Amino acid sequence: MNSVADAPAMTHPPIERRTGRRHRTLLQKRADRDLPEHPYRIELAGWLGALDWPSICASCGADTDDRLTVRKVFVRPRYYTRGPRSYTRHIIRSARIPYCEACAARHRTLVPPRSLLGDLWRLIWPVLIPMIGAGYFFQLSLRIALAEDSGGPNARYLFGVPALFGAILVWCLVIAWYSSRSTRVERQTEVTRACDYSDDVSWLWERERRIYAMSNERFARAFADANADRVWTSHDDRRSSHRRTAVFAVAGVVAVVVWAIVVLAPL
């Protein structure tokens, strides 16, 4: 089956397999390629928390009101960068997707076990050396400050150095916690990948939108029906392509005008 849009039920919004739509952007193609090979997929406008989720398990299709928070890590910038100096950062997004109790329990059994010691090591090791240095100079300068005469004229400046190293130590912990967020995200399993979602594939001037890949037909149909007003189609692709061309053309004209004013005006 190449597309469930060919099914007799014409009231459903289009749920497509990978298509060769001409005006798809590089972000759309890459996101579509990175998603699982599920038979049902749809592109919806709107952030994850604004979508309407049916009371159907995304994995087995059973009726359920339970939700499971599924977090994913995306790399930014979203275009590939090359070389050892390429800068990337990780963006974490989460969605509360309906899963029945049995599927949620199966997911928990499939998640690789984690240990507190392992999480602590992943948190600290990137900044271990600066933390050791800051901690050493903190205790050294603090002992010197405490040993000095607290009644002297410069007493209020004595604790400035240990305060500085204390701030560096705290800042190292903050940086370590922030930079290691992606390693603490629970891995996806075959259960949570039953309804998988991509990173934002919109342009700066467009609404956020994502591609969703689903394995269960009942859930996919209900999900598409619940968000029928958010479906992004090939018509929207064409309109976005024309708008993008117009924006780049206007930006090019403005750049030429500015260059002409700056370069030729003094003449």
C-alpha positions, 0 to 999 in steps of 0.5 A, a space after each residue: 500500500 503506497 498511501 492510505 489516502 487511496 483507501 475508500 474512506 474519503 473523509 479522512 485527511 491524507 496520510 501518505 507514505 514517502 512521496 516525491 512531492 516536488 516542492 519539499 524542502 531539504 528539511 522535510 526530505 531529511 526528516 522524512 528519511 530519518 523517521 521509521 519505515 511505518 506505513 502511515 505518516 502525516 505532516 501537521 502544523 502546530 507545536 507538539 502540545 497543541 495537537 489533539 491526541 485520540 484516546 487510542 494506544 499508538 502501538 496496539 490501537 486499544 482504547 486508552 486514556 493513559 499517556 506516555 511522555 516521549 522525549 526526543 533529541 534533535 541536533 541543531 543546526 538542522 543542516 549537516 555541518 562538517 569538520 571538527 570545529 562545527 558547532 552543534 547543540 541539542 534540542 529536546 522536545 517532548 510529546 504526551 502520546 497515548 499508550 495503553 498500560 500494557 504497551 507502557 509496561 512493555 516500553 519500560 522493560 525495553 528501556 536500557 537500565 541506568 545507574 545513578 553513578 553512571 548519570 553522575 559521571 556523564 554529568 561531571 566528566 566534561 568539566 572535571 578538570 576545571 572543577 578540580 582546579 576551581 575547588 582547590 583554589 577555592 579552599 586555598 583562598 578561603 583558608 587564607 581569607 579566614 587566617 587574615 585579620 578580619 578587622 583590617 581595612 581590606 577585610 571586605 575584599 578578602 573573601 572576593 577571591 574564594 567567592 570568585 572560585 566558588 562561582 566558577 565551581 557552581 557555573 561548571 556544575 550548571 554547564 555540565 548539567 545543561 550540556 549533558 541533558 541529551 544523555 539523560 533522555 530516555 531512549 526510544 523503544 519499538 513501542 514509543 517509535 510506533 508514533 514517531 515525530 520529526 524535528 521542526 521542518 518549517 522556515 522562520 516565517 512559517 508556523 512550526 510543523 512536524 512529520 509524524 510516522 505511525 504504525 497502527 492504522 486505527 490510531 493514524 486515522 483517528 490522529 489525522 481526523 482529530 487534526 484535520 485542520 492542521 494537515 500540511 499538503 502538497 499545495 502548502 508545499 508549493 505555496 511555501 516554495 513560491 513565498 520562499 522564492 519571493 523572500 529571497 528575491 526581495 532580500 537580494 534586491 534590498 542587498 543590492 540597493 544597500 550595496 549601491 548606496 554604501 559603495 556608490 553614494 560617496 562618488 
